[in-house]
Amino acid sequence: MDTMTETESERVVFVTEDGVPTGETGPKLASHHAETRLHLAFSCYVLRRSDQALLITQRAQDKKVWPGVWTNSVCGHPAPGEALEDAVRRRAAYEIGLPELADLRCVLPSYRYRTPPFEGIVENEFCPVFVAWADRDPEPNPAEVGGWRWVSWADYAQLLQDPGAGVSYWAKDQYAQLKAEEPFSLLGQQNFGA
């Protein structure tokens, strides 16, 4: 993976409804507003091998979009020309201190969502969803992550249904599709991962 400069990694890649880059990019922060253009992103769910627990993170309170909400393990945007898998690994290292993700794979390659406005900002993303495995606790960057915990898939499902839990829109929306996909459909089964 090539080293990205701060400027390159802080640009979003605009895409068509099918996720094809248009050739245009924009500054990450300035591109998020009430009329956010569709752009490329990713989400990743990190599972712990020893007990199949899911790492969930709480976004830092200083984040511009959705501060303080609980969500999946790591999210982000690929830099222009950066492969999605490389972007996932880069952001996992930066946000949660887990550069050594194992068995990284895309489970929802065509996931797309648009959030309701949050303090005047709309997320509008073509956002492939990945799963990976880790064997240790994260070492989160406090500028990105305000809290974290390992939860069972069943406890995660309950958290998503709790209106007072403060969970991200995309985490709830992704769950509806992920629960039928492997490895998520197998979580909690006695011999899973053996």
C-alpha positions in Angstrom: 0.0 0.0 0.0 1.3 3.4 -0.9 1.6 6.0 1.8 -1.2 8.6 1.4 -0.6 12.3 2.2 -3.0 14.0 4.6 -4.6 15.9 1.8 -5.2 12.8 -0.4 -6.6 10.8 2.4 -9.0 13.6 3.4 -10.8 13.7 0.0 -13.9 11.8 -0.9 -14.4 10.1 -4.3 -17.8 10.9 -5.9 -19.5 7.9 -7.5 -22.5 7.0 -9.6 -25.5 5.1 -8.2 -23.6 1.9 -9.1 -20.5 2.9 -7.2 -18.5 3.8 -10.2 -16.1 6.7 -9.6 -17.1 9.8 -11.7 -13.5 11.1 -11.7 -14.4 13.9 -9.3 -13.3 14.3 -5.7 -14.0 16.8 -3.0 -12.6 17.7 0.4 -14.1 15.4 3.0 -15.4 17.9 5.5 -16.7 20.4 3.0 -18.4 17.7 1.0 -20.6 16.7 3.9 -23.6 19.1 4.1 -27.4 19.1 3.6 -27.0 18.1 -0.1 -24.1 15.7 0.2 -23.2 14.1 -3.2 -23.0 10.3 -3.4 -19.5 9.2 -2.6 -17.5 6.1 -1.8 -17.1 4.9 1.7 -16.8 1.6 3.7 -17.8 0.0 6.9 -16.0 -2.8 8.7 -17.2 -5.2 11.4 -14.3 -6.7 13.4 -14.9 -10.0 15.2 -12.8 -11.6 17.9 -11.9 -15.2 17.2 -11.8 -16.5 20.7 -15.5 -15.9 21.4 -17.1 -14.5 18.2 -17.7 -11.1 19.9 -18.2 -8.0 17.7 -16.2 -4.8 18.3 -18.4 -1.8 18.5 -17.1 1.7 18.8 -18.5 5.0 20.0 -17.7 7.9 17.8 -15.7 10.7 19.5 -17.7 13.6 20.7 -15.7 16.0 18.5 -16.7 14.2 15.2 -18.5 16.5 12.8 -21.1 13.9 11.8 -22.9 11.6 14.3 -20.7 12.5 17.3 -21.0 10.2 20.3 -23.1 7.5 18.7 -22.3 3.7 18.9 -21.6 2.0 15.6 -19.7 -0.8 13.9 -16.0 -1.3 14.4 -14.6 1.2 11.8 -15.8 3.3 9.0 -14.1 5.6 6.5 -13.5 6.8 3.0 -10.9 5.5 0.5 -8.5 8.1 -0.8 -8.6 8.8 -4.6 -7.1 5.7 -6.3 -6.9 3.7 -3.1 -8.2 0.1 -3.0 -11.1 -0.4 -0.6 -9.2 -3.2 1.3 -6.2 -0.9 1.7 -8.5 1.9 3.0 -10.1 -0.4 5.5 -6.7 -1.5 6.9 -5.4 2.1 6.9 -8.5 3.4 8.9 -8.4 0.3 11.2 -4.8 1.1 12.1 -5.6 4.8 12.5 -8.9 4.7 14.3 -8.8 1.5 16.4 -5.1 0.6 16.4 -5.7 -2.8 14.7 -3.5 -2.8 11.5 -3.3 -6.6 11.5 -6.9 -7.5 10.5 -7.2 -11.1 9.5 -9.3 -12.6 6.7 -10.7 -9.2 5.6 -13.4 -9.7 3.0 -16.4 -7.8 1.6 -19.8 -9.1 2.6 -22.1 -6.4 1.2 -20.4 -5.1 -2.0 -23.3 -2.9 -3.1 -24.6 -1.4 0.2 -25.8 2.1 -0.3 -27.5 4.5 2.2 -28.6 8.0 2.7 -29.2 9.3 6.3 -31.8 11.8 7.5 -30.2 15.1 8.3 -28.2 15.3 11.5 -27.5 18.9 12.5 -27.9 19.8 8.9 -25.6 17.1 7.5 -26.7 14.2 5.4 -24.5 11.1 4.8 -25.0 9.8 1.2 -22.7 6.9 0.6 -22.0 3.9 -1.6 -20.5 1.9 1.2 -19.3 -1.7 0.8 -19.4 -3.5 4.1 -16.4 -5.7 5.2 -15.8 -8.2 8.0 -12.4 -9.1 9.5 -11.0 -10.9 12.5 -8.8 -9.7 15.4 -7.1 -11.6 18.2 -6.6 -8.6 20.6 -8.3 -5.6 22.0 -8.2 -2.3 20.0 -6.0 0.6 20.9 -8.3 3.4 19.8 -7.4 6.9 18.7 -9.3 9.3 21.1 -9.8 11.8 18.3 -11.9 9.2 16.5 -13.2 6.8 19.2 -14.9 7.8 22.4 -15.5 4.3 23.7 -15.5 0.7 22.6 -16.6 -2.8 23.7 -16.9 -6.4 22.6 -20.5 -7.6 22.4 -22.2 -10.8 21.3 -24.2 -10.6 18.0 -27.4 -11.2 20.0 -26.5 -8.3 22.4 -25.7 -6.1 19.3 -29.2 -6.9 17.9 -30.8 -5.8 21.1 -28.7 -2.6 21.3 -29.9 -1.7 17.8 -33.5 -2.0 18.9 -33.0 0.3 21.9 -34.2 3.8 20.9 -32.2 5.3 23.8 -28.9 3.6 22.9 -27.6 6.2 20.5 -26.7 4.0 17.6 -25.7 5.2 14.1 -28.3 5.1 11.3 -26.0 3.0 9.1 -25.4 0.4 11.8 -29.1 -0.2 12.1 -29.6 -0.2 8.3 -26.6 -2.6 7.7 -27.7 -5.1 10.3 -30.9 -5.9 8.4 -28.8 -7.2 5.5 -25.8 -8.6 7.5 -27.8 -10.9 9.7 -28.5 -13.2 6.7 -24.8 -13.2 5.5 -22.0 -15.4 6.7 -20.3 -15.2 9.1 -23.0 -13.2 10.9 -25.7 -15.8 10.2 -23.5 -18.3 12.0 -22.6 -16.3 15.1 -23.5 -17.9 18.3 -23.5 -21.5 16.9 -21.5 -23.8 19.1 -19.0 -25.0 16.6 -18.6 -21.8 14.6 -15.0 -21.0 13.8 -13.7 -24.3 15.1 
